[in-house]
Amino acid sequence: MRNWKKKLIVRPTSETIIWNQYKNWIQSYRDLPLLINQWANVVRWEMRTRLFLRTAEFLWQEGHTAHATAQEAIEETEKMLTVYAEFAEEYLALPVIRGKKTPNERFAGAVDTYCIEAMMQDGQALQAGTSHFLGQNFAKAFDVQFLTKEGKQEYVWATSWGVSTRLVGALIMAHSDDDGLVLPPKLAPLHVAIVPIHKGEEELNKLRTVEVARRDTKTKGTVPFAGIADHITALLDEIQQNMYNKALAFRDSHIRKADTWEEFLKLIEEPGFISAHWDGTSETEDKIKEQTKATIRCIPLDNPQEDGKCVFSGAPSKERILRIQQWAVGLGLIIMLAKFTAYYFTHSNTILTDALESIVNIVAGAFALYSLILSSKPKDTDHPYGHGKIEFIATGFEGILIILASILIIWKSILSALHPEDIHHLELGLILVTLSGIANYLIGHYLELKSKEYNARILDADGKHLKADGYISLAILLGIAVIWITGIKWLDNVFAIAAGLFISYTGIRLVRKSLSGIMDEADAEIVTSIVAYLNVHRQTAWIDIHNMRVIQYGSTLHVDCHVTLPWYYTLEQTHQEIDHVEKLINDSKNTNWKNWPPTPKGA
């Protein structure tokens, strides 16, 4: 090997090479989309090689694309995942799970990594292919910009995807047995091996039946010689499907559910996959990997939206929060219809106040739902806090809508006072307002409870809004009762104005909370708890710890501070002290921090 004249180069990932070229090829929107697919032999450093699975040199197919919009790039990413999955299932007879990688397992530089995961006959997982949505990360790194139709310079959006000779390994390990290869007919180079057994030409001419042996099931059967070609054609299709069904049944029988950490630890000793709830944090993922060596293979794209708590930390999984908000928006629509029905029959401005408030509930609730969906997506790598601040924006948006609704209510009431309208059917209005008010209060109370459990600021904002709406409904109920009993109809406008002033106060409070979050207002209570804990465990090497901030972004708590250490400390000593401070801060939450998720079991 030393005397070999040809050079082998251990190269970096393909993206670095491809994008260095793309910056020369892409100048205008007319150059997009740029779709490059190539087959290439790759050499990379492997400490321990495994035949077909991880070798020092391998053949692979890879694609790299550049697009004018994010949506085009995402569609390309998802399309290639489908191509790989269909090839694996329809040709390799290999059932795969389509999913997304967690941020820890995501391809470096990708915004999202999609994958297909297969299970081998030993119960082990095999990543059979990947498709990456790269966002604008590589475009920015290599300064790949294009001139848009509007004459502006923008960075392109990118994807990359690939499969390799690892699929050969997957094919062998998924289907073969102790007697050798078992190949699906769609890929087998030879479909039929004919073994003639006869004595002379005369016996061959008298042949009426043929014995057919299947490789996949090792069964034999006798079939008429007439029509044997049609029989074999149909049999090959049956074998293809049977191989897939067998592999699918094996995989599904080796996917087990774990609802507790104890169940997880027991199942991890058995071959196969574990389906479990995860709280979505990298910290939990790292702890599970550290304690069990298990990794999250993927988050299935067809993941059932079911209730559940993380097997490790006990915190709820994100799907639960989304479902809560979905139910809140759906029930809000029904309540809104009931309120407008009440206004239609009564023409009461007081009831109109309640009805308009319900529109705010729906719009703000829908925006909150969108915010939750956005915050559950991969973090924005250009911002240290990811999508966390979207919750503050949503809270502020809801507060502004409430203020606008209050202004409209007050204005309508003033106009009605100047130009009175007849009010009737107040008894029907009383019933509908009562029912909708009780429903709003109960939903709001439930959202508040869940916001504390899940640390979800959006649920808290929506819950407070709905409870306030319940209180307003109670006040409106009393007002309508007074009007009904006394017959003094001008009170309707007075009560409506009072309700408008009250909900405007609620809106101002929400806007204030939103601005405090956007402006990075520190959580003084948690800061005090951390400082007290650090003082108890203070080390002599710490000259000072100052400028501490504790800020909540979504379900993430960001803590930063400045630590002053002796000037003569080495870099290693400095790292040790900083690690110690970080550990103490994490330890302090076990006993001191209020309204924060419990420490993961085994942490």
N, C-alpha and C positions, 0 to 999 in steps of 0.2 A: 504493500500500500504506500509505503514511503517513496518508492521509486515510480509511482504512477504519475504520469505527466499531467493528466487532467486535474484541474483544481475543483475541490468541493468547498462551497461557501455556505456556512451556517448563517442564514439570512434572518432579518427581523420579520415581523408579520407582514403579509402582503400589502396591507393598506399603506404602509410607509413608502413602499416602492411605487404602487399604483398612483397614489395622490401626488407624488413628486412629479409624475408625468402629466396627471390631469391638469395641473396648473398651467401647463403649456398648451394643452388641447382645448380647454374651455375658455371662451372669451365672451360669448353672447348667448342669449336665450335660444338662438338658432342652433347652438351646439348641444342642446338638451332635449330629451334625456340622452345621456351617454351610457350605453349598456355594453359592458365588456364581460364576456364569458371565456374562460380559458381552462385547458387541462395542462397541468404542469407537475413535474417531479420536484419535490421539495426536500431539502435536507435541514434537519433541525436537531438540536442537542437533546438527547434523551438519556437520562441516567440509567434507566432500566427499560429495555425494549420488550415488547410483547408482539408476537407475530400477528400481522394484519391490524392490530389495535393501536399500538404506539411503536412505530419503528423510526429509525434514524433517517431513513429516506422513504418517501411514499408518494404515490400518484394521487392527485386529487383534482376535483373540479371546483372552481371557484368563480364567483361573479362579483363584479364591482360596478355600481351604478351611481350616476349623479343626476339630480332632478332639480327642477325650478321651484317646487313647492314641497312642504313637509308631507302633505297628503299623498302626493304621487309616490314619494319614497316609502311611506308606510304601506301603501297598497302593493308596491313591489316586494317589500319585505314579507308581507302576508301571503302574496301569490307564490313566492318561492318556497315558503314553508309548506304550502298546500302541494306544490309540485313534488317536494321531497317525501311528504307523507303518503301521497298517492302512489309514488313509485315503490316505496317500501312495502305498502300494503297490497298493491295490485300485482307487483312483479316479484318482490322478494317473499311474498306471503308472510310479512313481518308486521304484526300489529304494533302501532306506536301511539304514544300519548303526546298530543300536541300541547305545548305550553310555553310559558315565559320563564326565563331564569330570574332568580332573585338578584338584587343589586350586588351581593357578594360574589355571585357566580357569573355575573354578566361579563361579556367580552369587554376588555379594557378599551375605553373610548366609545362604547356604544351607549345609546339612550335606552334601547330595549334589545334584548336577545331572545329570539324565539328558537325553539328546539323541538326535535322529535326524540323521545326516549323509548327505548325498547327493553324488554326483559329477556335475558338468555335462559337456557335450561338449568343453569346453576342458581337461578334466582337473582343474579347480579344485573345491574342496570348498564345500559350502553347508550351513550349519546350518538345517535345515528346521523344527525345533521343539524346544522344551525343556520339561522338567517338573522342578520343584525340590522336594526335601524340605527344608523350612526348619527342622525341629526345633522348638525353643522360642525361637529367637533373636528373631524379631519380636514374639512374645508377651511376652517379657521386656522388650524395648525399649519397648513401648507399654503394658506392665502389663495384659495381657489374661489374666485369671484366671477360673476357673469353680469353682463349688461342686460337689464330687464327691458321689456317692451316700453316701459315708461322712461327709459334712459337712466335708471338708477343702478348702482353697483350693489349686488347682494351676494352672500355666500350660498353655495349650492347645498342641497340636501342629499344625503348619501345612504347607500346600503351596501352590505357585503353578505355573501352566503356561500356555503360550500359543503361538499361531502367528499369522502376519500375512500381508499381501499379498505378502510375500517368496515365498510358495508359487506365486504367479502367475509371478514371475521364474523360479522353479525349473522350472515347467511349460514355459515358453518355451525355456529354455536346455538342458533335457534332451532335448527331442523335436523342436523346429522345425529347419527347414533353410533353404537360400537361397531357396526358393520361398515361404517364409512359415510360418504357424502349422501345427503338426501337433498336434491335440488328441485325447486319448483319448476314445472314444465315451461313456464314462460321464459326462464333463463337457461334451462338445461341445453347444452350444445347437442346432445343426443336424446331423443325422446323414447325410442323403442329399441331394444336389443332383441333381434330375432335369432332363436336357437332352433334350427331345423333338426328334428329327430325322426328319421324314416329310413326304410330299407328300399332303396331303389326308386326309380321314376314312377313305377306302377303304383306303389304305395302312396307316393306323394299325390298322384292324381286322384286317389280315392279319399283323400283327407277331407273330412267334413266338420271337424271341430278343432279349436285351438285353445290351449291352456294359456291364460293370461295371469301374470304375477305382478302385483303392485309393489313398488319400492317403498311407498310411504307407510303402508299398513302391513306389508309382508304377507298379504293374503293372496290366495290363488283361486281361480275359477275357470270353468270351461265355457266357451262361447262358440256359437256357430261360425264357421269360416266365412260364410256368406255375410257380407256387411261388416267385416272386421275393421275396415278403415273407419267407418262412421263410429263404430263402438270405441275404438282407440281415441278418436278425436274427442268424443264426449267424456271418456274416462280421464283424459289429460286435464280437461276443465274441472272435473270432479276432484282430481288429485290436488290441483292448484288451490281450490276452495277448501279442501279438507286440511291441507297443511296450514292454511291461514286460521281456520277454525280451531285446530288443535293448539296452535301457538297462542291464540286469543284466550282459549279456555284455561290454558296453563297460566298465562299472565293474570287473568282476572281472579283465578283461585289463589294466587299468591299476592294479592293486594288486600291488606288487612287494615281495619280501622283501629286507631288508638284514640281514646278520649281522655286518658290520664297519663301522667308521666310514668306511673308504675306499669301500665299496659305497654307504653312505648318501650321501656327498658326490657320488658319480656319479649316483645315481638322483634326487637332489633337483633336478637340472637338467632332468629329464623331467617331463611332465605326469602327474598321477595321485597315488595314495596310496602311502605306504611303510609296510609292516608290519615293525616292529622291536621288539626287546626294550628295555625301559627299566627302570632300577634303582629307579624310584619316588620319586626325590628332586627337590625343586624346583630345587636347584642345577644338576643335570644338564639339566633342562628349560629353565632360563634360558640355560645355555651353548649349547645346541643352537639356541635361538631367536636368540641373539645372533650366532652364527657363520653361520647358514644362513637366517634369517628363517622357518624352518619352525616350525609349532605342532603340538602334539598335539591332534588333532581330538577323539578320544575313546578310551576303553579299552573295546573291544567287550564286550558282555555275554556273547557266545558265544566269548570269547577262549580259544583252545586252551591247555590246561594242559601246556605243553611246556617242556623244558629250554632254557636260553638265558642269554646274558649281554648286558648293556646295550651297545648299539653304540658308545656314547660313553665310558663310564667303565670298561667291562669287568666291572663288578660284576654278580652274578647278579640276575635278575628275581625278584620275590616269589613268583611261581607255583612256582618251583623249591623254595623253602624249604617251602612248604605240601605239595608232593608228597613231599618227603623225610620229613616228619613223618607223613604219611598212610601211607606204606610202613612206617615204623617201628611205628606202631600196629597195622597189619594183620599184620605178621610177629610182633609181640608176642602177638597172640591165638593164633597157631599154637603158639608156644613155651609159652604158658600151658597150653594143652590137653595138650601133651606132658608137662609137669611134673605136672599133676594125674593124668594117666594113670599116671605112675610111682608117685605116692603111693597111688593106688587099688590097685595090685598089691602094693605093699611094706608099707604102713602105717608107713613110717618117718617119725619127726618131723623128722629131718634133711632129708629130701626135701620134707616139708610146708613147711619153712622156705623152700626154693627156690620152691615153688608159690605160697605167700602173697606172696612178694616179686614174683612175676610179675603178681599182681593189681594191686599198686601200680604196676608198670610200665604196665599198660594204662590204669588210671584217670588216672594222672599224665600219660601220653602223650596221652590224649584231651583232658585239660584244656589241655595245652600246645598241641595243635592248635587248640583253640578260641581260645586266647590269640593265636596267630599270625593266625588269621582276623580276630579283633577288631582286632589291631594294624595289619592291612593296610587297615582301613576308614578313612574320613576322620578327621582328628584332632579331638579334643574341644576346641572353641573356648574352653571355660571353663577349660582347663588348658594352661599354656604348653608342656607336654611331650607333649600328645596322649595316646595310649594306651600310651606307652612303659613305664610302670610296671606294666602288666599282666604283663610278663615276670617282674618281681621277685615279684609275687603268685603266679604260677604256680610259680616255683622254690620259694617258701616252702611252697606247698600240697603239692608233691611231697615236700619234706623232712619235713613233718608226717606224711604217709602212711607214709613209710619208718619213722619213729619208732614210729607206732602198730603197724605190722606187726611190728617187733622186739619190742615189749612182748607182743603176742599170741603170738609164737613162744616167748619165754622162759616165759610163763605155761603154755602147752600142754606144754612140755617138763618143767616142774616137776610138773604133774599126771600126766604119763606116767611120771615117775620114781616117784611114789607109787603109781600103779596101772598096772603094766607091761602092755604089749600085745605080741602076737607079731609078729615081723617076718619076712617071707619074700620070695622072688623078687627078691633084691637084685641078681642079675646083669642083670635087665631094667631095674631102676632105674639101674644103672651106665651102661647104654647111653643111656637117655633123658636122664639128667642131663648126660652128656658132650656129646651133640649139642646140647641146648638151651643149655648153657654156652658152647660155641664160637660158636653163632649169636648169643647175646646180646653176647658180647665183640666180635665183628666188626661188628655193627650199632652198638654204642656207639662203637667206634673211628671208624667212618665218620661218625657224627653229630658227634663232636668235631672231626674234620677240617673238616667243612662249617661248623661253628659259627665256626671261625676265619676261614674264607673269607668267610662271610656276615655276621660280627659278630652272630650270633643267640644270645643268652644262653640261650634255651629249648633249643635244640639242644645246647648245651654241657651244660646241666643233665641233660637226658635221656641224653646220651652217657655222662657220668660215672656216672649211675645204672646204665645197662645194663652198662658195663664192670665196675662194682663187683659187679653181679649175676653177671657172668662169673667173677670171682675167687671169689665165694661158691660158685658151682657147682663150681669146681675144688677148693675146700676140702671141700665136701660130697662130691665124688667120692672124695677121699682118705679121708674119714671112713667112707664106705660101704664102701670097699675094705678098710679096717682091720676094720670090723665083720664083713664077709663072710669075711675070712681068719681072724680070731681067734675069731669066734663070741661075742664079748663084747657083748651087745646093749644093756646100759645105757649104753655109749659113745654110742649114738644120741642120747640126751638131752643129754649133755655137748657133743657137737658142735653140736647145734641151738642150745643156749644161747650158745655161743661165736659162732656165725654171727649170732645175734640182736644180740649186743653190737656186733659189727663193723658191721652195717648201720645200727644206731642212730647210730653215729659219723658215717657218711655222711649220714644225715638231718640231724643237728645242723649239719654243715658247710653243707648247702644252705640251712637256715633262717637261718644266720648271714649267708650271702651275700645272701639275700632281704632281710633286715632292713637290711643295709648299703645296698642299693640304694634301698629305700623311704625310708630316712633320709638319702638324698642324700650318701652317702660319696663323697668325691672320689677320682679316679684319680691317685694320687701320682706314678706313673711318667710319665704324660703331662704333668702339671703341671710336673715337673722339666725335661722336655724343652722345653716352651714357654718356661719362664723362662730356660733357658740360651740359647735362640735369640733371645729378646728382648734379653738382655744383650749379645749380640754385635752386634745392630743397634740398640742404644739411641740415642735422640735426646736432644739437650740440652734440649728443651722438656718432656720427661717428668720431672716432679718425683718422681713415685712411681707404681708400679703394684702394687696390693695386693689382698687378698681374692680371689685367683684360685681358681676352682673348675672342675673338669672332671668332668662326670657323663655317663655313657652311659645313654640311654633307647632301648631297642630298637636300631635301626641309626642313631640320631641321637646325636651327641656335642654336649652343651651346654657351652659355655665362657662364663663371665662373670668380670669383674674390674672393679676401680675404678681409674681413671686420674686422677691429679692433674696439672693443667696450670696455667700462670701465670694469675693472676686477670685480667690485662688482655687476654687472648685474646678475639677476637671470636667470635661463634657459628660463623661460617664457618671460622675457623682451628681451632676446637675440633673441628668435624666432620671436617676434613681429617686432624687428628692421630688421631682415633678410627678413621677409615677406614684409616689407615696401620697402626695397631696390629692391627686386624682382618685386614688383608692379611698382615701378618707371621705372625699366628697360623695362618692358613690355609696360608701358605707353609711353616711349620715342619713340617707333617705330611708334606710330600713326602719328607723325609729322616730325621726324628727319631721319628715316632710308630710304635710297633710294633703289629702286629696290627690295622691299620686299612686300609680299602679303598684301592687305588691312586688317585692323582690322575687325574681324567678327561683323556683325550687332548685336547690342544689347549687345556687350561685355562691 
